[in-house]
Amino acid sequence: MRRFHPDKYELPIIRVAGGNRQDSSFEGALPLYDGLDENLEFLNECLQSKDNALQRCLLISLSSVEVIAQLRVASILYLSVVIPLRWLAGKTHELAHREWGERSMGKAYDLLLEAFVAIQSDPSLLLKEEFVMNIFRPLYAQLPELKEYLNYYREEKLSNTVSSCRKEDRVLAIDQAICEVFYPTKKRNRETTPFCIKLAERAATTLLVELQDSRKATHLYLSATLGKRSQAVITRAEEKSTFGMRANNDPAEGSFATLTDVLQMGGRISLASAAAIGQARYNKDGRRSKKDDDGDGEELGLFHRLPEELSTSLLAMSKARSKKTRAKFNAELLERRQAYYEKMQLEKEEKLKHAEKALIDAMYLHKQYHSPACWRTVQSAKAEYEKLITKKDKLKHVKENILIRYLGLGWVEAHHPWSRGQHTFDSDELFQHLTEVVIPLADVKEIPLFAPVSLPELPDNFIIGTKSAVRKDLDDKRKSLEVDVRRRAKVEMDRLEESGITDGVEYMQAASWPIEKLLTENSMFKIQVCWVFQVDDEEGYLVEELKWCSGVVTSLVRDKSDKHNFVDVMIRWNDEWVEYEDERVTMQRLKKRGFNPEKPFHGAWREDLTDNFEGEMI
């Protein structure tokens, strides 16, 4: 640049690849747009001497009219939006005398929204300086400092040339750059105008969506959305209470910025020392400058305002106690790390316990898919749904069938919320989702052999090259952890079953009493009937206990299912329930209301699905 373009001015180049700050990305566009010719010339010179893939790709990109159009639009957004909002955010706490506070920022956001609604309708407005550079003009009367700053930045700010730092050689770099943005003289910039108009519409649409996104803070300040901090909602007293408050988090971020700078420049400096130096720098404790007779300049730092005796004794004490202080700090840091590790382990154990509990529920639901409780086809679902009388039963079984697929099989597409906002979905709405979305999933989804387990997954969306051995070891550890969770869940599930806290067979029953199956398959229908038994308790006293007795229906004695909702059948009981041979086959009345009740009672009955429930579940 000094050799071939000594009179060219320099706009500050910033690095924007190290974070996700959108304002920095826009700030980097203006210098690149304005100095594009020199950058391309430099890249061309480099490639003529030695080929470089990155430089070649950069040359190709920056030679594209579409890319130059993006730089031009980004430069306009930086000059018209980022600069004013950045000044407002940084100066709000100093504008109490103008009756401007943190809540007053809603006025700026309202103006921004109004302007980009207009740009969305007429994208060419983004290229008109008189419109886009005066978005915040209505604020100038209240904030003359804003107008003064923008006039200075855009029209009076001077920059050095490449070859000179003398004051008399400085030029109006920003002013000249603005002219080239809105009134391009270079052909490569004039060619971008049609593309810029297209980009302007998309940029306006995107900005409007972002401003009104309920997940972001900006929507709280918009009057159009009646945000709780907007001018349309807040009172004058509430706005006044924020006078003098900051509209940014500079005090918090400033300490981190100085810490980062010290770490980068300090080589092997410790984190504690870097934090201390950074904090002292941010607080300007060691600042030496004084105010002149007119009161201009900055005050001395805190250290230099101390009396000489105190500053000398402070240095002496610091040197004498530095080793002990550092050792104490390291010990406390180690203690903190240990506490953090223990907290992580507790959180990990809680997650595993939660995964184990969720897996038990999922295993029950997985088994239900292969039981009469699951409506496997749309036809059977409609038939079973029509048999249910009460809204409570309909809602219960429809939800259950959705959960069987969602949690039991891990089909996320089956998910449906039970409510949304103020609306609670009824059984008919959920049944429609079940028949139109959930049940048809079986035609395109694979039925897993085991219930899914909910554990933190390793990132596996993309694989670069071949997995290394260390990554394979991590995958193996993840699989071992899953096996352990499944084993623990199965043990806990068996304990709950044996203690009578849960009853897996109960969950696998059909939604309504299986009278058709009982009548057509009466000689093969496996059944369980609840009987009261006299047993000894721990102290030797006789107490009553309900037990499910298993057997097989051998024949139908009387069918009163149509009018009286019961049938009489002959049951041959299994050996463990027969004390005398003449009691092996008995007659039993099976009532409709006694089928699989929520709370078992003497005479209740259900289909014996024990064989379906037992077996491998992990």
C-alpha positions in Angstrom: 0.0 0.0 0.0 2.8 2.5 0.9 4.6 1.6 -2.4 1.7 1.8 -4.8 -1.1 3.7 -3.0 0.7 6.1 -0.6 -2.2 8.6 -0.5 -4.9 6.0 0.1 -6.6 6.4 3.5 -7.0 3.5 5.9 -10.2 2.4 7.5 -9.6 0.3 10.6 -9.6 -3.4 9.8 -11.0 -5.6 12.6 -11.0 -9.4 13.0 -14.5 -10.7 13.1 -13.9 -14.5 13.0 -13.4 -15.0 16.7 -17.0 -14.7 17.9 -20.6 -14.2 17.0 -21.1 -10.5 17.5 -23.2 -9.4 14.6 -22.2 -5.7 14.9 -18.5 -6.7 14.5 -19.3 -8.6 11.3 -21.0 -5.5 9.9 -18.2 -3.3 11.0 -15.7 -5.4 9.1 -17.7 -5.0 5.9 -17.1 -1.2 5.3 -13.2 -1.3 5.2 -13.4 -4.4 2.9 -15.9 -2.8 0.6 -14.0 0.5 0.4 -10.6 -1.0 -0.1 -11.6 -3.9 -2.3 -9.6 -2.8 -5.3 -6.3 -2.7 -3.3 -7.1 -6.1 -1.6 -7.7 -7.8 -5.0 -4.6 -6.3 -6.4 -2.6 -7.6 -3.4 -4.1 -11.1 -3.8 -3.3 -11.1 -7.5 0.3 -10.2 -6.8 0.6 -12.9 -4.2 -0.8 -15.6 -6.5 1.5 -14.6 -9.3 4.5 -15.4 -7.1 3.1 -18.5 -5.3 -0.1 -20.4 -5.4 -2.1 -20.4 -2.2 -5.5 -22.1 -1.9 -6.9 -19.7 0.7 -5.8 -16.7 -1.2 -7.2 -18.1 -4.5 -10.6 -18.8 -2.9 -10.6 -15.3 -1.4 -9.8 -13.7 -4.7 -12.7 -15.7 -6.4 -15.1 -14.6 -3.7 -14.2 -11.0 -3.6 -14.4 -10.8 -7.4 -18.1 -11.7 -7.3 -20.7 -9.0 -7.8 -23.0 -10.8 -5.4 -20.4 -10.8 -2.6 -19.6 -7.1 -3.2 -23.4 -6.5 -3.0 -23.4 -8.2 0.4 -20.5 -6.0 1.5 -22.3 -2.9 0.4 -25.6 -3.7 2.1 -23.7 -4.7 5.3 -21.8 -1.4 5.2 -25.1 0.6 4.9 -26.6 -1.4 7.9 -23.4 -0.7 9.9 -23.5 3.1 9.1 -27.2 3.6 9.5 -28.2 1.1 12.3 -25.2 -0.3 14.2 -23.4 3.0 14.8 -26.4 4.9 16.3 -27.6 2.0 18.4 -24.1 1.3 19.6 -23.7 4.9 20.7 -27.1 4.8 22.4 -26.3 1.6 24.3 -23.0 2.9 25.4 -24.1 6.4 26.5 -27.6 5.8 27.9 -26.3 5.9 31.5 -24.9 9.4 30.8 -28.1 10.9 29.4 -30.3 11.3 32.5 -30.2 15.1 32.1 -31.9 14.5 28.7 -34.6 12.4 30.4 -33.3 9.3 28.6 -32.9 6.0 30.3 -32.7 2.3 29.7 -36.5 2.0 29.1 -36.2 4.9 26.6 -34.4 2.5 24.2 -37.9 1.4 23.1 -38.2 4.7 21.1 -35.1 3.7 19.1 -36.4 0.2 18.4 -39.8 1.6 17.4 -38.1 3.8 14.8 -36.0 0.9 13.6 -39.0 -1.3 13.1 -40.9 1.5 11.3 -38.0 2.1 9.0 -37.5 -1.5 8.0 -41.2 -2.0 7.4 -40.9 0.7 4.8 -37.8 -0.9 3.4 -39.5 -4.2 3.1 -42.2 -2.6 1.0 -39.7 -0.5 -1.0 -36.3 -2.1 -0.9 -34.7 0.7 -2.9 -35.0 2.9 0.2 -32.0 1.2 1.7 -29.8 2.7 -1.0 -31.2 6.2 -0.4 -28.9 8.1 2.0 -31.5 10.7 3.0 -33.9 8.0 4.3 -31.7 5.3 5.7 -29.1 7.5 7.4 -31.8 9.4 9.2 -33.8 6.6 10.8 -33.2 8.0 14.3 -33.6 11.7 13.3 -36.8 12.0 15.6 -34.5 11.5 18.6 -32.2 14.4 17.7 -34.4 17.0 19.5 -34.2 15.1 22.7 -30.6 13.9 22.3 -28.6 16.6 20.6 -25.5 14.6 21.6 -26.5 11.8 19.3 -26.9 14.2 16.4 -23.5 15.8 17.2 -21.8 12.4 17.3 -23.3 11.1 14.1 -22.4 14.3 12.2 -18.8 14.1 13.6 -18.5 10.4 12.7 -19.9 10.7 9.3 -18.7 14.1 8.1 -15.8 15.3 10.3 -13.8 12.3 11.5 -10.3 12.3 10.0 -8.1 9.3 9.3 -4.4 8.9 8.5 -3.2 8.0 5.0 -1.1 5.0 4.5 2.1 6.9 4.2 1.6 9.7 6.7 0.4 10.2 10.3 0.7 14.0 10.1 -2.4 15.9 11.1 -2.3 18.0 7.9 -2.3 14.9 5.7 -5.4 13.4 7.3 -8.5 12.9 5.2 -12.3 12.5 5.7 -12.2 8.7 5.2 -15.6 7.8 6.6 -17.2 10.6 4.5 -15.6 9.4 1.3 -16.5 5.8 2.1 -20.1 6.8 2.6 -20.2 8.6 -0.7 -18.9 5.4 -2.4 -21.6 3.4 -0.7 -24.6 5.5 -1.7 -23.2 7.2 -4.9 -20.7 4.6 -6.2 -18.3 5.9 -8.8 -16.5 2.6 -9.4 -18.0 0.3 -11.9 -17.7 -2.8 -9.7 -19.8 -1.0 -7.1 -22.4 0.3 -9.5 -23.0 -3.2 -10.8 -24.2 -4.3 -7.4 -27.3 -2.1 -7.3 -29.9 -4.6 -8.6 -28.5 -7.3 -6.2 -28.5 -4.8 -3.3 -32.2 -4.1 -3.8 -33.0 -7.8 -3.7 -30.8 -8.2 -0.6 -32.4 -5.2 1.0 -35.8 -6.9 1.0 -34.4 -10.0 2.5 -32.4 -8.1 5.1 -35.5 -6.1 6.1 -37.6 -9.2 6.4 -34.9 -10.9 8.5 -34.4 -7.9 10.8 -38.1 -7.6 11.4 -38.4 -11.2 12.3 -35.4 -10.9 14.7 -36.7 -7.8 16.3 -40.1 -9.4 17.1 -38.7 -12.8 18.0 -40.2 -13.6 21.5 -37.0 -15.5 22.4 -35.0 -12.3 22.2 -35.0 -9.2 24.4 -35.7 -6.7 21.6 -39.3 -7.7 21.4 -39.8 -6.5 24.9 -39.1 -2.9 23.8 -41.4 -2.8 20.7 -44.7 -1.0 20.9 -46.0 -3.0 17.9 -45.9 -6.2 20.0 -46.9 -4.4 23.2 -43.7 -5.5 24.8 -43.6 -5.0 28.6 -40.8 -2.5 28.3 -42.1 -0.7 25.3 -43.3 2.9 25.1 -46.8 1.7 24.6 -46.9 -0.1 27.9 -44.5 1.5 30.5 -45.5 4.5 32.5 -43.7 7.8 32.7 -42.6 6.9 36.3 -41.2 3.6 35.2 -39.2 5.2 32.4 -37.9 7.9 34.8 -36.8 5.2 37.3 -34.2 4.0 34.7 -32.6 7.4 34.1 -28.8 6.9 34.7 -29.0 3.1 34.2 -26.8 1.4 31.6 -28.4 -0.2 28.5 -25.4 -2.6 28.1 -23.2 -4.9 30.2 -19.9 -3.1 29.7 -18.9 -3.4 33.4 -19.2 -7.2 33.3 -17.7 -7.6 29.8 -14.9 -5.0 30.4 -13.2 -7.1 33.0 -13.2 -10.1 30.7 -11.8 -8.0 27.9 -8.8 -6.8 29.9 -8.2 -10.3 31.3 -8.2 -11.7 27.7 -5.7 -9.1 26.6 -3.3 -9.8 29.6 -3.5 -13.6 29.0 -2.7 -13.1 25.3 0.2 -10.8 25.9 1.5 -12.3 29.2 2.9 -15.6 27.9 2.7 -18.2 30.7 1.1 -15.8 33.2 -1.2 -17.5 35.7 -4.9 -17.0 35.5 -5.1 -15.4 38.9 -2.3 -12.9 38.1 -3.9 -12.1 34.8 -7.3 -11.5 36.4 -5.7 -9.2 39.0 -3.9 -7.1 36.4 -7.0 -7.0 34.2 -9.2 -5.8 37.0 -6.7 -3.1 38.0 -6.4 -2.0 34.4 -10.2 -1.9 34.0 -10.6 0.1 37.2 -7.7 2.4 36.1 -6.1 2.1 39.5 -2.7 2.9 38.2 -3.7 5.8 35.8 -1.2 8.7 36.1 -2.8 11.4 34.0 -4.0 14.5 35.8 -6.7 17.2 35.0 -5.4 20.5 33.7 -6.3 23.9 35.0 -9.5 23.9 33.0 -10.7 20.6 34.5 -10.1 18.6 31.4 -8.5 15.2 31.3 -8.9 12.2 33.6 -8.4 11.8 37.3 -5.5 10.0 38.8 -6.1 6.3 39.5 -6.9 5.2 43.0 -3.3 4.0 43.8 -1.8 7.4 42.9 -4.4 9.3 45.0 -3.2 7.5 48.2 -0.8 9.4 50.4 2.9 8.4 49.8 3.2 6.6 53.1 0.1 4.4 52.4 1.2 3.6 48.8 4.7 2.7 50.0 3.4 0.5 52.8 0.9 -1.1 50.5 3.7 -2.1 48.1 5.9 -3.4 51.0 3.1 -5.4 52.5 2.2 -6.9 49.0 5.7 -8.0 48.4 6.0 -9.6 51.9 2.7 -11.4 51.7 2.6 -12.3 48.1 3.7 -16.0 48.5 1.3 -16.7 51.3 -1.5 -14.9 49.5 -0.8 -16.9 46.3 -0.6 -20.2 48.2 -3.9 -19.4 49.9 -5.5 -18.5 46.6 -4.3 -21.7 45.0 -5.6 -23.8 48.0 -9.0 -22.1 47.8 -9.1 -22.6 44.0 -8.3 -26.3 44.4 -11.1 -26.5 47.0 -13.5 -24.8 44.6 -12.5 -27.2 41.8 -13.2 -30.1 44.1 -16.6 -28.8 45.1 -17.4 -28.2 41.4 -16.3 -31.8 40.6 -18.5 -33.2 43.4 -21.4 -31.1 42.1 -20.9 -32.4 38.6 -20.9 -36.0 39.9 -24.1 -35.4 41.8 -25.7 -33.9 38.7 -24.5 -36.9 36.7 -25.9 -39.3 39.2 -29.2 -37.4 39.3 -29.4 -37.6 35.5 -28.7 -41.4 35.6 -31.5 -41.8 38.2 -33.8 -39.8 36.1 -32.8 -41.9 33.0 -33.4 -45.1 35.0 -36.8 -44.0 36.1 -37.8 -42.8 32.6 -36.5 -46.1 31.2 -38.8 -48.1 33.5 -41.8 -46.2 32.2 -40.5 -46.7 28.6 -40.1 -50.4 29.1 -43.7 -50.8 30.3 -44.8 -48.8 27.2 -42.6 -50.8 24.9 -44.2 -54.0 26.2 -47.7 -52.5 25.7 -47.1 -52.1 22.0 -47.1 -55.9 21.7 -50.2 -56.2 23.9 -54.0 -55.8 23.5 -53.6 -52.3 25.1 -52.1 -51.0 21.8 -54.3 -50.1 18.9 -52.2 -51.2 16.0 -54.4 -50.2 13.1 -56.7 -47.3 12.4 -59.7 -49.7 12.1 -59.0 -51.3 15.5 -58.4 -47.9 17.1 -61.8 -46.6 15.8 -63.6 -49.7 17.0 -62.0 -49.6 20.5 -62.5 -45.9 20.8 -66.3 -46.2 20.1 -66.6 -48.8 22.8 -65.4 -46.4 25.5 -68.2 -44.5 27.1 -66.7 -41.8 29.4 -64.6 -38.9 28.2 -62.1 -39.9 31.0 -61.6 -43.4 29.6 -61.3 -42.1 26.0 -58.7 -39.5 27.0 -56.7 -42.0 29.1 -56.4 -44.7 26.4 -55.7 -42.2 23.5 -52.9 -40.6 25.5 -51.6 -44.0 26.4 -51.4 -45.1 22.8 -49.6 -41.9 21.8 -47.1 -42.4 24.6 -46.6 -46.1 23.6 -45.1 -44.8 20.3 -43.4 -41.6 21.6 -41.8 -42.9 24.7 -42.0 -46.7 24.4 -40.7 -46.9 20.8 -38.8 -43.6 20.7 -40.8 -42.2 17.7 -40.5 -38.4 18.2 -42.9 -37.8 15.4 -45.7 -39.2 17.5 -45.4 -36.4 20.1 -48.3 -34.2 20.7 -48.7 -31.7 23.6 -51.7 -32.2 25.9 -52.3 -28.5 25.9 -51.1 -25.4 24.1 -51.4 -22.0 25.7 -54.9 -21.8 27.2 -56.3 -24.6 25.2 -56.4 -28.2 26.4 -56.7 -30.8 23.7 -59.7 -33.1 24.2 -59.9 -36.8 23.4 -61.3 -36.3 19.9 -58.4 -34.0 18.9 -55.8 -36.3 20.2 -57.5 -39.3 18.6 -57.3 -37.5 15.2 -53.6 -37.1 15.7 -53.3 -40.8 16.7 -55.1 -42.1 13.6 -53.7 -39.6 11.1 -50.1 -39.3 12.3 -49.1 -41.8 15.0 -50.5 -45.2 13.8 -49.3 -44.7 10.2 -45.7 -44.3 11.5 -45.5 -48.1 11.7 -45.4 -48.2 7.9 -42.2 -46.1 7.7 -40.5 -46.6 11.1 -38.7 -49.6 12.4 -40.0 -51.1 15.7 -37.0 -51.2 18.1 -36.2 -54.4 20.0 -35.8 -52.5 23.3 -37.2 -49.3 24.8 -35.0 -46.2 24.2 -32.9 -44.9 27.0 -32.5 -41.2 27.6 -28.8 -40.4 28.1 -26.7 -37.5 26.9 -25.6 -38.3 23.4 -22.1 -37.7 22.0 -22.1 -35.4 19.0 -22.4 -37.6 15.9 -24.1 -35.4 13.3 -21.0 -35.1 11.2 -18.0 -37.3 10.9 -14.8 -35.8 9.5 -12.7 -38.6 8.0 -12.4 -41.8 10.1 -13.2 -42.1 13.8 -10.1 -42.2 15.9 -9.5 -44.9 18.5 -10.1 -42.4 21.4 -13.5 -41.5 19.9 -14.3 -45.2 19.6 -13.4 -45.6 23.3 -15.8 -42.8 24.2 -18.5 -44.5 22.1 -17.9 -47.8 23.9 -18.1 -46.1 27.3 -21.4 -44.6 26.3 -22.7 -48.0 25.3 -21.4 -49.5 28.6 -23.2 -46.8 30.5 -26.4 -47.5 28.6 -26.2 -51.2 29.4 -25.6 -50.4 33.1 -28.7 -48.1 33.2 -30.8 -50.8 31.5 -29.6 -53.4 34.0 -30.4 -51.2 37.0 -33.8 -50.3 35.5 -34.7 -53.9 35.0 -33.6 -54.8 38.6 -35.7 -51.9 40.0 -38.6 -52.9 37.8 -38.5 -56.5 39.1 -38.4 -55.2 42.6 -41.5 -53.0 42.1 -43.3 -56.0 40.5 -42.4 -58.4 43.3 -43.4 -55.9 46.0 -46.7 -55.3 44.4 -46.1 -51.5 43.9 -46.5 -51.9 40.1 -48.4 -54.5 38.0 -47.2 -54.8 34.4 -50.0 -57.1 33.4 -52.5 -54.5 34.4 -51.1 -52.0 31.9 -51.3 -54.5 29.0 -55.0 -55.1 29.1 -57.4 -54.1 26.4 -59.2 -50.8 26.8 -62.6 -52.5 27.1 -63.6 -56.0 28.3 -62.6 -58.6 25.6 -66.0 -60.2 25.2 -65.5 -61.1 21.5 -62.2 -62.7 22.2 -63.7 -64.6 25.2 -66.6 -65.9 23.2 -64.6 -66.9 20.1 -61.6 -68.3 21.9 -63.1 -69.6 25.1 -61.3 -72.8 25.1 -57.9 -71.0 24.8 -58.5 -67.8 26.7 -56.0 -67.5 29.5 -57.5 -65.7 32.5 -56.6 -64.3 35.9 -59.3 -63.8 38.6 -58.7 -61.9 41.8 -59.4 -63.9 45.0 -59.2 -63.2 48.7 -56.9 -65.4 50.6 -56.3 -65.8 54.3 -52.5 -65.5 55.0 -50.4 -65.0 58.1 -48.8 -61.6 58.6 -45.4 -61.1 60.2 -46.8 -61.4 63.7 -48.7 -64.6 62.9 -52.2 -63.1 62.6 -54.6 -64.1 59.8 -55.1 -61.2 57.3 -56.9 -61.0 54.0 -54.8 -60.7 50.8 -55.8 -60.3 47.2 -54.1 -62.5 44.7 -54.5 -63.0 41.0 -55.2 -66.7 40.2 -54.4 -68.0 36.7 -56.3 -70.5 34.6 -57.8 -71.3 31.2 -61.4 -70.9 30.2 -62.6 -74.3 29.1 -66.2 -73.5 28.0 -69.0 -71.0 28.0 -71.9 -71.7 30.4 -74.1 -68.7 30.0 -73.8 -65.6 27.7 -75.6 -62.6 29.2 -73.2 -60.0 27.7 -75.8 -58.2 25.7 -78.3 -57.4 28.4 -76.7 -58.0 31.8 -73.0 -57.4 30.9 -71.7 -60.7 32.3 -70.9 -64.3 31.2 -70.6 -67.5 33.1 -67.6 -69.7 32.2 -65.9 -72.8 33.3 -62.2 -72.3 34.3 -59.5 -74.9 34.7 -57.1 -73.5 37.3 -53.3 -73.8 37.1 -51.7 -76.2 39.5 -50.3 -73.6 41.9 -53.9 -72.5 42.7 -55.4 -76.0 43.2 -55.4 -77.5 46.7 -58.0 -80.3 46.0 -58.5 -82.0 42.7 -62.3 -81.5 42.7 -61.6 -77.7 42.7 -59.5 -77.8 39.6 -62.4 -76.8 37.3 -65.1 -74.3 38.6 -67.7 -72.0 37.2 -66.9 -68.3 37.4 -69.1 -65.3 36.6 -67.2 -62.6 34.7 -68.8 -59.2 34.9 -68.0 -56.3 32.6 -67.4 -53.9 35.5 -65.0 -56.4 37.0 -62.6 -56.3 34.0 -59.2 -54.9 35.0 -60.3 -52.3 37.5 -57.9 -49.6 38.7 -58.2 -51.0 42.2 -58.5 -54.9 42.3 -61.3 -56.5 44.3 -62.7 -60.0 44.9 -64.1 -61.3 41.7 -62.2 -58.9 39.4 -60.7 -60.5 36.3 -58.4 -59.9 33.4 -56.6 -61.6 30.5 -53.5 -63.5 31.7 -50.7 -61.8 29.8 -47.9 -62.8 32.1 -46.0 -64.6 29.3 -46.1 -61.4 27.2 -44.8 -59.3 30.1 -41.9 -61.6 31.1 -38.8 -62.0 29.0 -35.9 -59.8 27.8 -36.6 -56.1 28.2 -33.1 -54.6 28.1 
